[in-house]
Amino acid sequence: MKYRSNRTGEPVSILGFGCMRFTRKGNGIDIPKAEKEILAAYKRGVNYYDTAYIYPGSEACLGRILEKNGIREKVNIATKLPQYLIRSEAGIEKYFQEELKRLRTTYVDYYLMHMLTDVEAWNKLRKLGIEEWIREKKKSGQIRNIGFSFHGNTEMFLKILDAYDWDFCQIQYNYMDEVSQAGRRGLHAAAAKGIPVIIMEPLRGGKLVTLLPEKAKALIKADPKQRTAAELAFRWLYDQPEVTCVLSGMNSLAMVKENCRVASSAEAGSFTEEDHALIAKIKKLINARIKVGCTGCGYCMPCPQGVDIPGAFRCYNEMFMESKGVGRREYAQVVGLRKEPAFPSQCIACGRCERHCPQHISIIKELKNADKALRPLPYRIGTDVARRFVMKKS
């Protein structure tokens, strides 16, 4: 297993175990199966295990397995504060103590503000006293590293990155999200501050394996190095020294063994020109399915009316590259839950964006199409209800 360092120089395995996708059995998690997978990863050197308050049964399962096998002190636990549920300072402590109890531990190695999509969510926590709370927890040793996980656009990521002295952060990043979400720009900005970056969705929930176009699968099969689609995606990430750890939701022993094999030989800077060319061809085939040729460059931004144009087009494209539900759910998450609305319906057709678009996209027209597709009536209602719940003041 290869390791990279956190801010204090402690080793972090470049492969992390994502505990959101444990196999379920009946009404709960198949704990014996999960135990075998966790121990297999541990024995191969994985020392970073990521869970969250809202992953059903995950924290309790992980805590039980680590305690039973006497390895709690030998691994890093990462879990998350459900900031979208917090209404008071007391609520912060309540959720944290519940997580410690579930995890059967007295401290958390890596604690994240879960799913920040807007800097206003952090500002709300600040008003509730989160910064003082963090200082006290770090002083007592109950929290060793503080960070945040992010879903949103690059500009918002940069604002959150600058809003606090973070110990680490977690972003969605893969070869298809190079210029969306936090993107390569966000990755490099964090690295420039000396902030370790944990990667989630390296395979877009497995879709960069299971939903590849047939021509892309053929290209991978013909690869003289005989790498799988998953291995290529992981090695693309490991090639970048700014990446600290890549999470994988491993739910089979075969997956654990394969991912650990790759993580035991991956080196930054080892991707060849031929390797990059292969990824470029795969991306081209995937992009052939897209509806709007938006590259996410951001030249159309900022919109005077606050519309997140790249975000709308990215999720609109995902409806055709992956599925309607995936695109709509992601749009509801990364755009719909912001404090300040950013929907295509806010467009007044001023034309500023079209004058600056290097791809010469008919943005005004396509925004209307995207809004219609991304927000059918049930999604509009659901997003409105969710916004009211999340933004509700204590």
Sequence and secondary structure as in RCSB ss.txt:
>XXXX:A:sequence
MKYRSNRTGEPVSILGFGCMRFTRKGNGIDIPKAEKEILAAYKRGVNYYDTAYIYPGSEACLGRILEKNGIREKV
NIATKLPQYLIRSEAGIEKYFQEELKRLRTTYVDYYLMHMLTDVEAWNKLRKLGIEEWIREKKKSGQIRNIGFSF
HGNTEMFLKILDAYDWDFCQIQYNYMDEVSQAGRRGLHAAAAKGIPVIIMEPLRGGKLVTLLPEKAKALIKADPK
QRTAAELAFRWLYDQPEVTCVLSGMNSLAMVKENCRVASSAEAGSFTEEDHALIAKIKKLINARIKVGCTGCGYC
MPCPQGVDIPGAFRCYNEMFMESKGVGRREYAQVVGLRKEPAFPSQCIACGRCERHCPQHISIIKELKNADKALR
PLPYRIGTDVARRFVMKKS
>XXXX:A:secstr
  EEE TTS EEESEEEEGGG  EETTEE HHHHHHHHHHHHHTT  EEE  TTSTTHHHHHHHHHHHTT GGGS
EEEEEE GGG  SHHHHHHHHHHHHHHHT S EEEEEEEEE SHHHHHHHHHTTHHHHHHHHHHHTSEEEEEEEE
 S HHHHHHHHHTS  SEEEEE  TTSTTSTTHHHHHHHHHHTT  EEEE TTTTTHHHHS  HHHHHHHHT TT
   HHHHHHHHHHT TTEEEEEE   SHHHHHHHHHHHTT  TT   HHHHHHHHHHHHHHHTT SS      TT
 S TT   HHHHHHHHHHHHHT HHHHHHHHHHHTTT SS   GGG     HHHHH TT   HHHHHHHHHHHH 
 HHHHHHHHHHHHHHH   
